[in-house]
Amino acid sequence: MSDFDAIDSLLDAVGPQAQLPPCQVRRELRERARLSKAQVARALGVSPSTLSGWESGRDPADEVRAKYAYLLDGLNAKLATDTENRAEPAEQPMASGAVAAAVTSTSSPEVGQDEDEVELLAVPAPCVLCGRPAEQRVAGFAQHLDPSDCQATPVGTPKPELAAPSARVHESRTARPHRPAGGKAAAPRGRAFQEPSGPGDLIHEVVHAALAEHGGDVEVASAALLKRAIPDAMRLLDETRKGARYDVIAHPWIPDILKKPTSKGADQIWEARPKWTRPELPPGKHDVTALDINGAYLSALKTHLPLGQLEHSTGFAHDRRRAGVHLITPPAWEHDAVLPNPIGQRDEPGPLWVTEPTLRLLLRLSGPKHRLCEPPQIHESYTSGATENLLEKFRITLKDARDTAIANGDELTLEYVKAMYSKFVSTMGESNYNRELYRPDWMHIIRSQAFANLWMKALKAHDAGLTVVRAMGTDELHFIGDWRRVFPEGRGVTEVKVKDTYTAGTDAEASTGEKQ
């Protein structure tokens, strides 16, 4: 085969991509068919967040694109046929039984809920909700469909097995009527899973299920929960996004500056991580307290996140309604003797790519309230329309679960919740552990928000008369002075706890503030 024959063969193998209707039409077809995102996503083998992206501006590719186009074509044809049938007048009145059957056959669960096949069991099995014998199985788990049949488990009797926690964290489910051979669909007798009072209950259920599965062994259950923290966090995110105003676009186009050149390399974004020690301390010996800032990444989930695909722009203006990454020339910093540089310790001068929180911090410090530096020069940006509340319900759910675990002395749930939000942040970029969400821009923005939050706490202490000795990472500040009049002590997200105390100063071993 000649080189041109090989090329012709390759070209012949490349067919045109399946055509897709506009994004708003895709969503309209799904909603008119009363199908939830979870139902469609499961059929296509993707996550609900990915489907949200396809309904908001992003297009699938390759085989999944063909499947999605086939589904949409089928929905369009079926909905058009149903509309024509409804337009034709009925020739004969229905009998009352036929009317009831028609109502049953056309009724659908609410949009946003899943459906699962209900199987009749030849031999009753223990219900996953109450432990009593059940004759039906939904999503592979035996359970009662009627709440009145689901009796409380006697005190002291452990539940034999709970429903798969991953399925229960994802969202509540509604049973589909079972069709006996040759018969008509029976009306559903009740929900397969009872509606929880909120997403926070789902965290409790997962922990309870892990303990039950491992016979109450806390250490083994903890190891199992930490392994599943990433997928559980994604399912919790989907749960907290139900009915939200904005959709999560999970896999948008990303500019090259946010892509790693190699698997072990780094992209071009500078997160402004602080790593600062005060060059000189006041004369004499001093008692220094190292404080730990609780829930740094959890608090940083409240930040301005771009909703859609990043768009390029040039110029010095900053639009506070948008968020993303920016190429700036940072201003000179003349206060390194008492406060860390807001962009962190950077050796190379000149322009650099920073995230939204870093830019906003510099603009704030250059404003009339502080006047600590000149405004940064913005050269170009990649931004999208933004909101500060995109992950707010997700953050509050995790915070409430964390607070409850601390109040109850529940270290198992506490460590599980910590793993959920910390791994959620660390794996939303280029990670093999989380393929449901590819937002390296969000990852950098959330991390930078944690660093900006730490920097503002250092400024707050400095303004209150404390001597700032060190600022490290996302959660470590060292002070000389009565820090309790500035920061509340405790384990809550808005509180701090003592990490260490040591002596530093002229007559101490570490005159520059090193730990003793």
C-alpha positions in Angstrom: 0.0 0.0 0.0 1.4 3.4 -1.0 1.6 6.3 1.4 -1.3 8.0 -0.4 -3.4 4.8 -0.2 -2.8 4.7 3.5 -3.9 8.3 3.8 -7.0 7.7 1.7 -7.9 4.7 3.9 -7.6 6.9 7.0 -9.7 9.6 5.5 -12.4 7.1 4.5 -12.6 6.0 8.1 -13.3 9.5 9.3 -17.0 10.1 9.2 -19.0 13.2 9.9 -19.9 13.8 13.5 -23.5 13.3 14.6 -25.5 16.5 14.5 -26.8 17.8 17.8 -29.6 20.4 18.3 -28.8 23.6 20.2 -28.2 23.4 23.9 -31.5 24.8 25.0 -33.3 22.3 22.7 -31.5 19.4 24.3 -32.6 20.4 27.8 -36.2 21.1 26.6 -36.5 17.6 25.0 -35.3 15.9 28.2 -37.6 17.9 30.4 -40.6 17.5 28.1 -40.0 13.7 28.3 -39.8 14.1 32.1 -36.4 12.5 32.3 -34.0 13.4 35.0 -30.4 14.3 34.4 -29.4 11.2 36.4 -31.5 8.9 34.2 -30.1 10.2 30.9 -26.5 10.4 32.3 -26.7 6.8 33.5 -28.0 5.6 30.0 -25.1 7.4 28.3 -22.5 6.3 30.8 -21.5 9.8 32.0 -22.1 11.8 35.2 -25.1 14.2 35.7 -22.6 17.1 35.8 -21.2 16.2 32.4 -24.8 16.1 31.0 -25.3 19.6 32.5 -22.4 20.8 30.5 -23.9 19.4 27.3 -27.1 21.3 28.1 -25.2 24.5 28.8 -22.7 25.0 25.9 -20.3 22.0 25.7 -20.5 19.3 23.1 -19.7 15.6 23.5 -17.4 13.8 21.1 -16.8 10.5 19.5 -19.0 7.5 20.4 -20.9 9.2 23.2 -21.8 12.0 20.8 -23.5 9.5 18.5 -25.4 8.0 21.4 -26.5 11.4 22.7 -27.7 12.4 19.2 -29.6 9.1 18.8 -31.3 9.7 22.2 -32.3 13.3 21.2 -33.6 12.2 17.8 -35.7 9.5 19.5 -37.1 11.9 22.1 -37.9 14.4 19.4 -39.7 11.8 17.3 -41.6 10.3 20.2 -42.7 13.6 21.6 -43.9 14.7 18.2 -45.9 11.5 17.9 -47.4 11.8 21.4 -48.5 15.4 20.5 -50.3 14.2 17.4 -52.0 11.4 19.2 -53.2 13.7 21.9 -54.7 16.0 19.2 -56.9 13.2 17.9 -60.3 12.9 19.7 -61.1 9.7 21.4 -63.7 7.5 19.5 -65.1 5.8 22.6 -65.2 6.8 26.3 -62.9 4.8 28.5 -64.2 2.5 31.2 -63.2 3.5 34.7 -60.6 0.7 34.9 -59.1 1.8 31.6 -58.9 5.4 32.8 -57.0 4.3 35.9 -54.7 2.3 33.8 -54.1 5.2 31.5 -53.3 7.5 34.4 -50.8 5.0 35.8 -49.1 4.4 32.5 -48.6 8.1 31.7 -47.6 9.2 35.2 -43.9 9.9 35.7 -41.8 10.8 38.7 -40.8 14.4 39.2 -37.9 15.7 37.1 -34.7 15.3 39.0 -35.5 11.9 40.4 -34.3 8.4 39.2 -36.4 5.4 38.4 -35.3 1.8 39.0 -36.7 -1.6 38.1 -38.6 -3.4 40.9 -38.1 -7.1 41.0 -40.4 -9.6 42.8 -38.3 -12.0 45.0 -39.2 -15.7 45.1 -37.9 -15.8 48.6 -38.3 -12.8 50.9 -35.0 -11.1 51.9 -34.2 -8.6 54.7 -35.1 -5.0 53.9 -32.1 -2.8 53.8 -34.1 0.0 55.6 -35.6 -2.0 58.5 -34.3 -5.5 58.4 -37.8 -7.1 58.1 -38.6 -9.6 55.2 -39.3 -7.8 52.0 -40.7 -9.3 48.8 -39.3 -6.6 46.3 -35.9 -5.6 45.3 -35.0 -2.2 43.9 -31.6 -1.3 42.4 -30.3 -4.7 43.5 -31.4 -4.3 47.2 -34.3 -5.8 49.0 -36.7 -3.3 50.5 -40.3 -2.4 51.3 -42.0 -0.1 48.8 -44.7 1.0 51.2 -43.6 3.0 54.2 -46.2 1.3 56.3 -44.6 -2.1 55.7 -41.2 -0.8 56.8 -41.1 -1.3 60.5 -38.5 -0.1 62.9 -35.6 -2.4 63.7 -35.9 -3.7 67.3 -33.4 -2.1 69.7 -30.1 -3.9 69.8 -30.7 -5.6 66.5 -28.2 -4.4 63.9 -29.3 -3.8 60.4 -28.1 -6.7 58.3 -27.0 -4.6 55.3 -27.6 -1.0 54.1 -28.3 0.1 50.6 -25.2 1.0 48.6 -24.1 4.3 50.2 -22.9 5.6 46.8 -26.4 5.2 45.4 -28.0 6.9 48.4 -25.6 9.8 48.5 -26.3 10.4 44.8 -30.1 11.1 45.1 -33.3 9.7 46.3 -35.0 7.2 44.0 -38.5 6.4 43.0 -39.6 2.8 42.1 -40.8 1.9 38.7 -43.9 -0.4 38.6 -43.1 -4.0 38.0 -44.7 -5.6 34.9 -45.7 -9.2 35.4 -45.7 -11.4 32.3 -48.8 -10.7 30.2 -50.1 -8.1 32.7 -50.3 -4.4 33.0 -48.1 -2.2 35.1 -49.0 -2.1 38.8 -49.1 1.4 40.4 -46.1 2.1 42.7 -46.9 1.5 46.3 -44.4 3.9 47.8 -40.9 5.4 47.4 -38.0 2.9 47.3 -36.0 5.3 49.5 -37.7 7.6 51.9 -36.9 11.3 51.3 -34.1 12.4 53.7 -34.5 15.7 55.5 -31.4 17.0 53.7 -28.0 16.2 52.1 -26.4 16.1 55.5 -28.4 13.0 56.4 -26.8 11.3 53.5 -23.3 11.7 55.0 -24.6 10.1 58.2 -26.1 7.2 56.3 -22.9 6.5 54.5 -20.9 6.4 57.8 -23.6 4.2 59.4 -23.4 1.8 56.5 -19.6 1.6 56.6 -19.7 0.7 60.3 -22.4 -1.9 59.7 -20.5 -3.4 56.8 -17.3 -3.7 58.9 -18.9 -5.0 62.1 -18.4 -1.7 64.0 -14.6 -1.7 63.5 -14.0 2.1 63.4 -10.4 1.8 62.0 -11.4 -0.5 59.1 -14.6 1.6 58.4 -12.4 4.8 58.4 -10.1 3.3 55.8 -13.0 2.3 53.6 -14.6 5.8 53.9 -11.4 7.6 53.0 -11.0 5.5 49.8 -14.5 6.5 48.6 -14.3 10.1 49.7 -13.9 11.4 46.1 -16.9 9.7 44.4 -19.0 10.4 47.5 -18.1 14.1 47.4 -19.1 14.2 43.7 -22.5 12.5 44.5 -23.0 14.9 47.3 -22.3 17.8 45.0 -24.9 16.5 42.6 -27.4 16.2 45.4 -26.8 19.8 46.7 -27.1 21.1 43.1 -30.7 19.9 42.6 -32.9 22.9 41.8 -29.9 25.2 41.7 -30.0 28.3 39.5 -26.7 27.5 37.8 -25.5 24.2 36.2 -22.1 22.9 36.8 -20.1 22.6 33.6 -17.8 19.7 34.4 -15.5 19.5 31.3 -15.3 22.9 29.5 -12.6 23.9 27.1 -9.4 24.9 29.0 -6.7 27.3 27.8 -3.1 25.9 27.5 -1.9 27.9 30.4 -4.0 25.7 32.7 -2.7 22.4 31.2 0.4 20.6 32.4 3.1 20.2 29.7 4.1 16.8 31.2 2.5 14.4 33.7 5.0 15.7 36.4 5.1 19.3 35.3 3.1 22.2 36.4 0.9 24.6 34.5 1.5 28.4 34.4 -0.9 29.4 37.2 0.7 31.0 40.3 -1.4 30.3 43.4 0.3 32.8 45.8 1.0 30.2 48.5 2.5 32.1 51.5 5.8 30.8 52.9 7.1 33.7 55.0 9.0 34.3 58.2 9.5 37.7 59.7 13.1 38.7 59.0 13.7 40.4 62.4 11.8 40.2 65.8 11.6 43.0 68.3 14.4 43.0 70.9 14.2 40.5 73.8 12.7 37.1 74.2 9.1 36.4 73.2 6.5 33.7 73.6 5.2 32.8 70.2 2.0 30.9 69.5 1.5 28.9 66.3 -2.2 28.8 65.4 -3.9 26.3 63.2 -6.8 27.8 61.0 -9.6 25.3 60.9 -11.3 24.1 57.7 -9.2 26.3 55.4 -10.2 24.6 52.2 -13.8 24.2 53.3 -14.1 28.0 53.9 -12.4 28.6 50.5 -15.3 26.8 48.7 -17.0 30.2 49.0 -15.2 32.0 46.2 -15.9 33.5 42.8 -16.0 30.6 40.4 -16.4 30.9 36.6 -19.6 29.1 35.5 -18.8 28.4 31.9 -16.0 28.2 29.4 -13.2 30.7 29.9 -13.1 33.5 27.3 -10.0 35.5 26.4 -9.8 39.2 26.8 -7.1 41.9 27.0 -6.8 45.2 28.8 -6.5 46.7 32.3 -10.1 46.6 33.3 -11.4 44.1 35.9 -15.1 43.0 35.7 -16.2 41.9 39.2 -19.1 40.0 37.6 -16.6 37.6 36.0 -13.9 35.3 37.3 -11.0 33.3 36.0 -7.2 33.7 35.7 -5.3 36.9 34.8 -1.8 37.7 33.5 -0.6 40.6 35.7 2.4 42.6 36.6 2.2 42.6 40.4 2.9 45.8 42.3 6.0 46.4 44.4 5.6 45.2 48.1 7.3 47.4 50.7 6.0 45.8 53.9 7.9 42.4 53.9 9.4 43.3 57.3 6.0 43.0 59.0 3.7 41.2 56.5 4.1 38.6 53.8 3.8 39.6 50.2 0.3 38.9 49.0 1.6 37.0 45.9 3.8 34.8 48.0 7.6 34.3 47.8 8.4 34.7 44.1 11.9 34.9 42.8 11.4 35.8 39.2 10.2 39.4 38.4 7.8 40.3 35.7 4.3 39.3 34.7 2.7 36.1 35.9 -0.7 34.3 35.7 -2.7 34.6 39.0 -6.2 33.5 39.9 -9.3 35.6 40.8 -8.8 35.6 44.6 -5.2 36.8 44.3 -6.2 39.6 41.9 -9.0 40.7 44.1 -6.8 40.7 47.1 -4.2 42.9 45.4 -7.0 45.3 44.2 -8.4 45.4 47.8 -5.0 46.2 49.3 -4.4 48.9 46.7 -7.8 50.5 47.5 -8.5 53.6 49.7 -9.1 51.5 52.9 -5.6 50.0 53.0 -3.4 51.7 50.5 -0.6 49.1 51.0 0.4 48.9 47.3 -0.3 50.1 43.8 -2.9 48.4 41.7 -1.7 45.4 39.7 -1.4 45.8 35.9 -3.7 43.4 34.1 -2.5 42.4 30.6 -4.9 39.7 29.6 -7.5 37.4 31.2 -9.4 34.1 30.7 -12.7 34.6 32.4 -16.4 33.6 32.5 -19.5 34.9 34.2 -19.1 34.0 37.9 -20.9 33.5 41.2 -19.6 33.2 44.7 -22.4 30.8 45.7 -21.9 28.0 43.2 -20.7 25.5 45.9 -22.4 27.2 48.8 -24.9 24.5 49.6 -22.2 21.9 49.2 -20.0 23.8 51.6 -22.7 24.4 54.2 -23.7 20.7 54.1 -20.1 19.6 54.8 -19.6 22.4 57.4 -22.8 21.3 59.3 -21.7 17.7 59.2 -18.3 18.7 60.5 -19.8 20.8 63.3 -22.1 18.0 64.3 -19.3 15.4 64.3 -17.2 17.6 66.6 -20.1 18.2 68.9 -20.8 14.5 69.2 -17.2 13.5 69.5 -17.6 11.5 66.2 -14.0 11.4 64.9 -15.0 8.8 62.2 -17.4 11.2 60.5 -15.1 14.2 61.0 -12.2 12.5 59.2 -14.5 11.4 56.4 -15.9 14.9 55.9 -12.4 16.4 55.9 -11.3 13.9 53.3 -14.3 14.7 51.2 -13.6 18.4 50.8 -9.8 18.3 50.8 -9.8 15.5 48.1 -12.6 17.2 46.2 -10.4 20.3 45.8 -7.1 18.4 45.1 -8.6 16.1 42.4 -10.7 18.5 40.3 -7.8 19.2 38.0 -5.8 16.7 35.9 -6.3 13.7 38.2 -6.8 10.0 37.6 -8.9 9.8 40.8 -11.7 12.1 39.7 -12.8 11.9 36.1 -16.2 13.4 36.7 -14.9 17.0 37.1 -12.1 18.6 35.1 -11.9 22.2 36.3 -8.2 23.0 37.0 -9.3 26.7 37.0 -11.5 26.0 40.0 -8.8 24.0 41.8 -6.4 26.9 41.5 -9.0 29.4 42.5 -10.1 27.6 45.6 -6.5 27.0 46.7 -5.7 30.7 46.1 -8.8 31.7 48.1 -7.5 29.7 51.1 -4.2 31.5 50.8 -5.9 34.9 50.5 -8.1 34.1 53.6 -4.9 33.3 55.6 -3.3 36.5 54.4 -6.3 38.6 55.5 -6.1 36.9 59.0 -2.5 38.0 59.2 -3.5 41.5 58.3 -6.3 41.5 60.9 -3.8 40.4 63.6 -1.3 43.1 62.5 -3.9 45.8 62.6 -4.9 44.6 66.1 -1.3 45.1 67.4 -0.1 41.5 67.2 3.4 40.8 65.8 3.1 38.4 62.9 6.0 36.0 63.0 5.2 33.5 60.3 2.6 32.6 57.7 2.7 29.2 56.0 0.5 27.4 53.5 -3.3 27.5 54.0 -3.7 27.2 57.7 -0.6 28.2 59.8 0.0 31.6 61.5 2.5 32.4 64.3 2.0 35.5 66.5 3.5 37.3 69.5 0.8 38.9 71.7 -2.6 38.1 73.1 -4.2 36.5 70.0 -7.3 35.5 71.9 -8.6 39.0 71.8 -8.5 38.8 68.0 -9.4 35.2 67.1 -11.9 32.9 68.9 -10.5 29.6 70.1 -12.1 26.3 69.2 -12.5 23.6 66.5 -15.2 25.3 64.5 -14.5 26.6 61.0 -14.6 30.2 62.2 -12.3 29.4 65.1 -8.6 28.6 65.6 -6.7 26.2 67.7 -3.2 26.2 69.2 -0.7 24.1 67.2 2.4 24.9 69.2 4.1 27.4 71.5 7.7 28.3 71.7 10.2 31.0 72.7 12.0 33.2 70.2 14.1 36.3 70.3 17.5 37.8 70.8 18.5 35.5 73.7 16.8 32.4 72.3 18.4 29.8 70.0 16.3 30.9 67.0 16.4 34.6 66.9 14.5 34.8 63.6 11.5 33.0 65.0 12.4 29.3 64.3 10.5 26.8 66.4 12.4 25.7 69.6 
